């Protein structure tokens, strides 16, 4: 498996942000994407993405074979919510491993939840999604979407060994469509893809991120 750069890596935080000012849009408008409600919130924040990210998702969907479609689960995440997720998961890891240093806990937590200050979700740049058939049934991807490394024994990693051939083929299909549309994957989460954030910039060699953290107006 190739080297995995975690979100907590200083190289990610070092990427400058040149905010382009692109607005957050609601992906539910127009019915062009199938949107799952498991992460729905009162403000509809989960269904927001930067315009450029949505455009690339629609491009990726057009390239899928047959009647397969993307199944959108979560996009934008307010900074305060991201902080709660990160702190909670870090506390769970710290309690399970009392011998770990604070830095090791932070690094391990970032496999699954991004540090709030650089979180792609809080920039409206990241999306958690999977594939579904014409009836809306999720395809086999080897683990549940949002399965953490502990409960999945590492099978949530995009290139993990030990998943079935069908799941591997489905991950490959998802990855080919999204990569061709310009998004990058976070390798510890097969479902997490982004465009325009710091992680994307580091992965692609872009001089700066296009999107920084944003509050929902």
N, C-alpha and C positions, 0 to 999 in steps of 0.2 A: 504494500500500500504506500502511495506517495506521501511525502510530508504533509501533515495537516497543520495549517496555520489557524490557531484559535482566535476567537474574537478578542480575547484578553491580551494577545500579543502586542507589544509596544509599537510594532510596525503598522498596525491598523490605526491606533490612536494618532500616530504621527502623520497620517494622510491629511492634507489640508482640505477644508470644505469651501467651495465657491458656490454658495447657494444661488440657484438659478431662479428661485421664486415661483416655480411651477406649482400650481394649486393641487390640492387633494380633491379627488373626484370619487363619487359613489359608484362602485362597480356594478351595483344592482340596476342602475338605470339602463334601460334599453334591452335588458334580458339577454345580453350577448354572452355572459358567463353564467354557468350554473353555480349558485352560491349556497353553501351549506350553512346552517344556522347554529352549529354547536358552539361557536364563539361569539354569538350575537350579544350586543350590549345595548343599553338604553339609548345611547347617542348615535348608534350605528357606526362607531369609530372603526370597528373591525372590517367594515366594507369599504373603507377609504384607501386609496392609493394615489400616488402621484400620476399625473396624466401619462407621462412617458412610460411608466411601468405597465399601466393598463394597456396601452397601445401594443407593447411587446407581448403581453399575455395573449391578446387577441390574435396577433400574428402567429404565435406558437400554436394556438388552438387550430388555426386554419391548416397547419401542416400535419395534424394528427390523422392517422388512417381511419377509414371506415366512418363509423358514427361515434368514435371516442371523443370525449370532451374533457376539458380541465374541470376539476371540482375545486372551487375556491373556498378556503376555510377561514383564513385570517390575514389581514394586511396591516393597516396602521394600528399602532398601539401607543396610547398616550404615555409620555415619559414617566408619570407617576405610577402607572400600572406596570410599566417595564421594571421600575425600581422595586416594586413589591414582588414581582415574579423572581427577580434576581436575588433579592435578599432572602426570600423564603427558601429557594432551592439551595442557596449557599448555607443557610442555617441547617437544613436537612443534612447536607454533606458534612458540615462541621460536627454535628451531633453524632453522625455515623463514624466519623474518623477524628476523634479528639486529638490525635497525635499530629494531624496535619497543620502546617503553618497557614496563616491567613492568605498568603500568596498562592499556596497550593489549592486552597479551597476556592479562591477566586478563579484560578485557571481551570479547575475541574468544573466549576459551575458554568463557565463560559462555553463548555461543550454543548450545553443545552439551552442556556439563557444568556443573551448578550449583556455585557456590562452596560448600564443605562446610558452612560455618556457617549457611547458610539453605536448604540443599537440601530440597526437598519430598519426595524419595524417602526421605531419612533420617528424616523425620517419619512415614513410613508413609502419606503423604497423596497421593502421586503414583503414577500407573500408566502404563506404556508398553503400548499395545495397538493392535490393528487389527481389521479385519472379516474374517470367513470365511464360506464357504457351508456348506451342510448336510454336506458331506463333509470339512470342515476345511480346504479350500483357501483361501489368502489372496486377497482381492480386490486388484485393481490399484489401488495408491495413489500411483503415480508414482515412488516410490523405495522402496528396501528400508527396513524399519523400522530405525532407528538409523544411517542414512546421515548422515555429517557434512556440513557446508556445503561443504567442499573437494571431497570425492569426488562429491557430487551437484550441484555447481555452483549451490548455493542452492536446488535443487528440493525440499529437505527442509522449507523454510519452508512453513507451512500454506497461505498464499495465493500461492505462487510462480507466476510465469508459466512457460510452456513445458512444462507437463505435459498429458497427453491429456485429452480431455473425460470419458472413463470414470473416470479417476483423480480428476479434479476433482469429479465427481458422487459418487464414493465417499467422498472426504474430507468433502464437504458432508453426506452422510448420517450419517457417524460424528459429525461436529460437532453436528448438530442433535439427535441422540439424547443425547449427553453434556451439551451445554449445557442442554437441557431438564431434565436430572436434577440440575443444579446444579454441574457441574464446569466448570473453565476450562482453556483450552489455552495452552501456551507456544508462541507463534507461530513460533518457529524450528524447531519439531519437531512435525509433524502428529500424531504418535503419543503425545505427552506431555500428559496431562490430570491435573488435581489438584483437590482439595477440602480446605478447612480449613487450608491452609498460608499462609505469608506472601504468596506471590505471588497466591494466590486472594483473600486479604483485600484486597490493593491493587487487584486487578482488579475486585472487586465492591463496594468501598467499605465492607467490614466493618471495625469498629473494631479488631479484633485477630484474629490467627490462633488457631485452635482446637487445633492440634497443633504441638509443637516437636520437635526432634531426639530420637530415642529409641534406646536400646540394646536389642538383642534379648535377652530374659532366657534 
